[in-house]
Amino acid sequence: MNKKSHLPDILTRLAFHDMLHIDVALEGNWNPTVRTVWSREKGFIGFTHIVRSHPCLIPSLELYFSDCWIGIHCFQHIDGVNVFDEDLAMRIIEYVSKKVS
């Protein structure tokens, strides 16, 4: 990733025509913590029910396409804890929303 204000470089290399949804969860404990935060049908759903931090596991986004998914770590390490980076997540969601519309 470039500077803090930039998006992950991988986003510029993706085609978004078959983008389905974006989920947030803790990498390493995905199934119990996964929440959809954006979908093509509903747009931005929100971060209300996500797990926001963990001392060891990493908050991540997964962008789901019809035939694959791309995982993006989305956190800052603050005071010994991996904390969900809501600002980065929103910038990624806004970027995806523009690409699919």
N, C-alpha and C positions, 0 to 999 in steps of 0.2 A: 504494500500500500504506500502511496505517496504521503505527503504531509497530512497532518491531522484533518485539515479541511477538505481533502480530496477523498474520492471514493476508491474502493479497491479496483485495481487495474483490470481484473477479470471481467468486470461489468462492461467494459468497452468492447470486449471480444465476443459477447453473447448476442444471439438473436432471440428476441422476446416474443415472436409470433405464437409460440405454443406455451407461454408462461401460464401456470395454473394458480399457484399460491405461494406464500412465504410463511414459514413457521419459525418460531423461536423456541429454543429449549437449551438444556445443559448438555453439552457434549460429554458423553460418558454415562448419562442417565436420561437418554433421550425420551423414550416412550412415556414414562411417568410425568415428564415436565413439558412435553410439547404442546404448543398452542399456536393456532393459525392467527396471524396478525394482519394479513392482507390476502385478498383473493380477487381474481379477475371480475367476479360477479359483484362482490360487495365493496371492493376498494379497501381502504384502511379500516381495520376492525378495532384496533387498539391494543394497548399493552397491559390492560387491567389485571389479567390473571396469569401473568408470566412469573417465573422464578427469576428474580433480578440479580441475585448474587450467590456465590458459593466460594468457600476457601480453596477448593481444589479444581472443581469442574469449570468448564469454560462456556459462558453464554454464547450462543451461536445462532445465526440465521441459516435457514436452508431455503433456497429458491428451487421450487419444483416445476419441472417442465414435463411434457407428455412422456418423454422417454428417459429422463435423467434428473439429477438434482445436483446443485452446487452448494457446498457448505462454506460459510464465511464466519470466522470468529468475529464477535461483535461485543467487545468488552474492554474495560480498562482495569489494570491491576491497582487497587487503591487500598492502602493500609493492610496489605496481606490478603486481600479478598478480590476475586474476579467479579467485577460489577458490570452488568449489562450497560452498554453504551447506547442510550436511547437516541442521542443526537445522530450518531452514525447510522443507526437502524432507520430513523426517519428519512435521512438523506438517501439511503438505498431504496427505501419504499417509494419515495417521491420520484427517483430516477426511473424505477421500474414502471410506475404508473404512467409516466410520460411516454415511455417506450411502447407500452401496450395499447395506448389510446390512439 
